[in-house]
């Protein structure tokens, strides 16, 4: 496929507001995909495009595409496109637009002959050769067996890898978060630092696909929107941090400042979150600590990836602290140190978070329960229950029990020598 083509007018854009939305959004995604331009130039052009759309619709860029979709039915699409083309003098790759056109449609419509004709009309307007139209249609049709929201996870993942642009930068453009927040360090009581990484708002596939090996029955895959970004501790809370705030260290493997604290109940973890702000320094205005929801935890763990682990589909104790004698995705056995270890011993994920797989299980805020069906926003878990969720696996577990989608549950008063927690910091300002 040629890398760039001249944009063309699309007659169907006038007939369906979703097609109008798809075109303008696809245009911006295509700007990101134009690798002939430096990254800084592409980001600048995206900002200009968002400003131009906003000017035509009399809305603020921070309102994002939800407001755009609500207003577009009364907007002159040709004027928007003309202004965009004049502003950007743009040549675009067609694939982003074609994917958007597919994923914006209801699943029931995607299989109809009428939709195929509409889709081919769009592809034809982009002046693609017939063989490329057919190949792209087949690829989109395969993916269309699942219901995707307008902001599609696979397309964003493709853009991250293909365009050399970070997940945070891409999701910020479409989530309405105009400012990508920096990582921060909170100084706890006694001057003990707690480092946190920024996790931007976005959409992801939560749970495991049906063909993932060793998956369990409570991992039903569904799409989740995280509507607001948050900071997350780059490590599980350590023994030193817990002692500084709570004045005690309940850990079985005590005496190791940089090991994760364990033998803590859900109540203990919540108490830490409440007390940690006392005497702490460098706290953003209006911020507060809490435990992550299961959705926030898995979203942060995956950090834009769709593999079994954030580092791929194989795990044998070399990539994180688990029982490597029981590997996953490979027959090669790895190390088993048979206890907790210093946090940060292994490579972080794409967002700078360490120990998301193995070392210790991590308490989540939610009551454990079955996942909601379909596309959900900011799920909070079951309304009530007797056990809270835990994520991530531990040093004691086989690699399969450390997958990104794995879930465990315990009563809130339970303590184990392989169960700890990490915090998030949310800001209402």
Helices and strands as residue ranges (DSSP letters): E 5-6, G 11-14, H 17-33, H 39-57, G 61-63, H 64-71, G 72-74, H 77-88, E 91-92, H 95-103, H 107-110, H 113-125, H 130-143, H 153-163, H 167-175, E 184-187, G 189-191, E 193-199, E 202-206, E 222-226, E 230-233, H 239-246, H 266-275, E 287-291, H 294-302, E 361-367, E 376-377, E 388-391, G 399-402, E 408-410, E 419-420, E 423-427
